[in-house]
Amino acid sequence: MRLPLAASILPLALVWQLTHTAGIAESIVASMTKEQAVQASNDYWMSQGNEPGP
């Protein structure tokens, strides 16, 4: 089953976040589904701030 084009387009802000903030290559982001991109974003942010406290 093929999704309609609008359902497969990633929001520009998400693309920017993944390429500039998370450092994922544009070619990899371009091949992601929306669900994969959101998961990659969540994974990135969940990995931040995991330093042990005092």
C-alpha positions as CSV (number, residue, x, y, z in Angstrom):
1,M,0.0,0.0,0.0
2,R,1.4,3.3,-1.0
3,L,0.8,6.4,1.1
4,P,-0.5,9.6,-0.4
5,L,2.4,12.0,-1.1
6,A,1.3,14.5,1.6
7,A,1.4,11.8,4.2
8,S,5.0,10.9,3.4
9,I,6.4,14.5,3.4
10,L,8.5,15.4,6.4
11,P,7.9,18.8,8.0
12,L,10.8,21.2,7.2
13,A,11.4,21.9,10.9
14,L,11.8,18.2,11.6
15,V,14.3,17.8,8.6
16,W,16.3,20.8,9.9
17,Q,16.3,19.4,13.4
18,L,17.5,16.0,12.3
19,T,20.2,17.3,10.0
20,H,21.5,20.3,12.0
21,T,20.8,19.4,15.6
22,A,21.0,15.6,15.6
23,G,23.7,15.5,12.8
24,I,22.0,12.9,10.6
25,A,23.0,13.1,6.9
26,E,20.5,14.6,4.6
27,S,20.4,11.4,2.4
28,I,19.5,9.4,5.5
29,V,16.7,11.8,6.5
30,A,15.4,11.9,3.0
31,S,14.9,8.1,3.0
32,M,13.0,8.1,6.3
33,T,9.3,7.8,6.7
34,K,7.6,10.3,8.9
35,E,7.4,7.7,11.7
36,Q,11.1,7.0,11.5
37,A,12.0,10.7,11.5
38,V,9.9,11.3,14.6
39,Q,11.4,8.3,16.3
40,A,14.9,9.5,15.4
41,S,14.1,12.9,16.9
42,N,12.7,11.3,20.0
43,D,15.8,9.1,20.3
44,Y,18.1,12.1,19.9
45,W,16.4,14.2,22.6
46,M,16.1,11.2,25.0
47,S,19.9,10.7,24.7
48,Q,20.6,14.3,25.8
49,G,21.0,15.2,29.4
50,N,21.7,11.7,30.5
51,E,24.8,12.8,32.5
52,P,24.7,11.5,36.1
53,G,23.8,14.1,38.7
54,P,25.9,15.1,41.7
